Amino acid sequence: MESEHIKAGYNKTVGKAKEEIGEATDDKSLEAKGHAQQAKAKVQDAIGDAKDAVE
């Protein structure tokens, strides 16, 4: 497993937590940050997949 996949897993988990906490507390800013962090995780996963394909 590449480090990009590990980073993606971390960002997905933390992003989901931020999103859920933002929804629960009606904090739209935190919710948006959670969505953004999850999007970053998808990009990191794609980069990791590309690196794996090259190897």
GROMACS elastic network, one bead per residue, 0.5 to 0.9 nm:
[ bonds ]
;  ai    aj funct       b0    kb
    1     4     6  0.81601   500
    1     5     6  0.64764   500
    1     6     6  0.74838   500
    1    48     6  0.83737   500
    1    52     6  0.83529   500
    2     5     6  0.54890   500
    2     6     6  0.68298   500
    2     7     6  0.89695   500
    2    48     6  0.61498   500
    2    49     6  0.86073   500
    2    51     6  0.79390   500
    2    52     6  0.74749   500
    3     6     6  0.50145   500
    3     7     6  0.61847   500
    3     8     6  0.84908   500
    3    48     6  0.75569   500
    4     7     6  0.50702   500
    4     8     6  0.60144   500
    4     9     6  0.85955   500
    4    41     6  0.88563   500
    4    44     6  0.55407   500
    4    45     6  0.63317   500
    4    46     6  0.86654   500
    4    47     6  0.68457   500
    4    49     6  0.86190   500
    4    51     6  0.88511   500
    5     9     6  0.61589   500
    5    10     6  0.86389   500
    5    41     6  0.84300   500
    5    44     6  0.66681   500
    5    45     6  0.53824   500
    5    46     6  0.86396   500
    5    47     6  0.83898   500
    5    48     6  0.56560   500
    5    49     6  0.81095   500
    6     9     6  0.51474   500
    6    10     6  0.63205   500
    6    11     6  0.86990   500
    6    44     6  0.89630   500
    6    45     6  0.86583   500
    7    10     6  0.51184   500
    7    11     6  0.61435   500
    7    12     6  0.85049   500
    7    41     6  0.72656   500
    7    44     6  0.70879   500
    7    45     6  0.83306   500
    8    11     6  0.51238   500
    8    12     6  0.59600   500
    8    13     6  0.85260   500
    8    38     6  0.82323   500
    8    40     6  0.74385   500
    8    42     6  0.67618   500
    8    43     6  0.79155   500
    8    44     6  0.53140   500
    8    45     6  0.56394   500
    8    48     6  0.87031   500
    9    12     6  0.51320   500
    9    13     6  0.61776   500
    9    14     6  0.86050   500
    9    41     6  0.68298   500
    9    44     6  0.89956   500
    9    45     6  0.82614   500
   10    13     6  0.52726   500
   10    14     6  0.61253   500
   10    15     6  0.82889   500
   10    41     6  0.78696   500
   11    14     6  0.51929   500
   11    15     6  0.56379   500
   11    16     6  0.82690   500
   11    34     6  0.89071   500
   11    37     6  0.57738   500
   11    38     6  0.60853   500
   11    39     6  0.87214   500
   11    40     6  0.71261   500
   11    41     6  0.53163   500
   11    42     6  0.89698   500
   12    15     6  0.51233   500
   12    16     6  0.60338   500
   12    17     6  0.85986   500
   12    34     6  0.85537   500
   12    37     6  0.66894   500
   12    39     6  0.80195   500
   12    40     6  0.80476   500
   12    41     6  0.54127   500
   12    42     6  0.79215   500
   13    16     6  0.52371   500
   13    17     6  0.62871   500
   13    18     6  0.87326   500
   13    38     6  0.78780   500
   14    17     6  0.50596   500
   14    18     6  0.61914   500
   14    19     6  0.85770   500
   14    34     6  0.73233   500
   14    37     6  0.75582   500
   14    38     6  0.80721   500
   15    18     6  0.51005   500
   15    19     6  0.61134   500
   15    20     6  0.86230   500
   15    31     6  0.85679   500
   15    33     6  0.71571   500
   15    35     6  0.62630   500
   15    36     6  0.73648   500
   15    38     6  0.51184   500
   15    39     6  0.86488   500
   15    41     6  0.85352   500
   16    19     6  0.50061   500
   16    20     6  0.61312   500
   16    21     6  0.85537   500
   16    31     6  0.87707   500
   16    34     6  0.58279   500
   16    35     6  0.73516   500
   16    37     6  0.81610   500
   16    38     6  0.68282   500
   17    20     6  0.51545   500
   17    21     6  0.60656   500
   17    22     6  0.83854   500
   17    34     6  0.71062   500
   18    21     6  0.51628   500
   18    22     6  0.59186   500
   18    23     6  0.85104   500
   18    30     6  0.59425   500
   18    31     6  0.59837   500
   18    32     6  0.84447   500
   18    33     6  0.69945   500
   18    35     6  0.81714   500
   18    37     6  0.87854   500
   19    22     6  0.50790   500
   19    23     6  0.61859   500
   19    24     6  0.86450   500
   19    28     6  0.87445   500
   19    30     6  0.64425   500
   19    32     6  0.69286   500
   19    33     6  0.72357   500
   19    35     6  0.63513   500
   20    23     6  0.50957   500
   20    24     6  0.61271   500
   20    25     6  0.86041   500
   20    30     6  0.89319   500
   20    31     6  0.70178   500
   20    34     6  0.81006   500
   21    24     6  0.50261   500
   21    25     6  0.60554   500
   21    26     6  0.81614   500
   21    27     6  0.78176   500
   21    30     6  0.75205   500
   21    31     6  0.72440   500
   22    25     6  0.52792   500
   22    26     6  0.55700   500
   22    28     6  0.60285   500
   22    29     6  0.73020   500
   22    32     6  0.80719   500
   22    33     6  0.89053   500
   22    34     6  0.80609   500
   23    26     6  0.50061   500
   23    27     6  0.63724   500
   23    28     6  0.72105   500
   23    30     6  0.83186   500
   23    31     6  0.62075   500
   24    27     6  0.77463   500
   25    28     6  0.86378   500
   26    29     6  0.89499   500
   26    30     6  0.88125   500
   26    31     6  0.82646   500
   27    30     6  0.55437   500
   27    31     6  0.62806   500
   27    32     6  0.87485   500
   28    32     6  0.60610   500
   28    33     6  0.85815   500
   29    32     6  0.51397   500
   29    33     6  0.62396   500
   29    34     6  0.86625   500
   30    34     6  0.61964   500
   30    35     6  0.87162   500
   31    34     6  0.50888   500
   31    35     6  0.64051   500
   31    36     6  0.87560   500
   32    35     6  0.50469   500
   32    36     6  0.61893   500
   32    37     6  0.85985   500
   33    36     6  0.50242   500
   33    37     6  0.61008   500
   33    38     6  0.86055   500
   34    37     6  0.51167   500
   34    38     6  0.62392   500
   34    39     6  0.86479   500
   35    38     6  0.51619   500
   35    39     6  0.62654   500
   35    40     6  0.87050   500
   36    39     6  0.50376   500
   36    40     6  0.62445   500
   36    41     6  0.86913   500
   37    41     6  0.63209   500
   37    42     6  0.88892   500
   38    42     6  0.64952   500
   38    43     6  0.88900   500
   39    42     6  0.51452   500
   39    43     6  0.65421   500
   39    44     6  0.87648   500
   40    43     6  0.51695   500
   40    44     6  0.62344   500
   40    45     6  0.86451   500
   41    44     6  0.50024   500
   41    45     6  0.60956   500
   41    46     6  0.86103   500
   42    45     6  0.50677   500
   42    46     6  0.62706   500
   42    47     6  0.86902   500
   43    46     6  0.50852   500
   43    47     6  0.62357   500
   43    48     6  0.86036   500
   44    47     6  0.50199   500
   44    48     6  0.61107   500
   44    49     6  0.85803   500
   45    49     6  0.61339   500
   45    50     6  0.86012   500
   46    49     6  0.50199   500
   46    50     6  0.61857   500
   46    51     6  0.86152   500
   47    50     6  0.50724   500
   47    51     6  0.61815   500
   47    52     6  0.85902   500
   48    51     6  0.50595   500
   48    52     6  0.61281   500
   48    53     6  0.86118   500
   49    52     6  0.50355   500
   49    53     6  0.61782   500
   49    54     6  0.87382   500
   50    53     6  0.50786   500
   50    54     6  0.63534   500
   50    55     6  0.88282   500
   51    54     6  0.52083   500
   51    55     6  0.64002   500
   52    55     6  0.52609   500
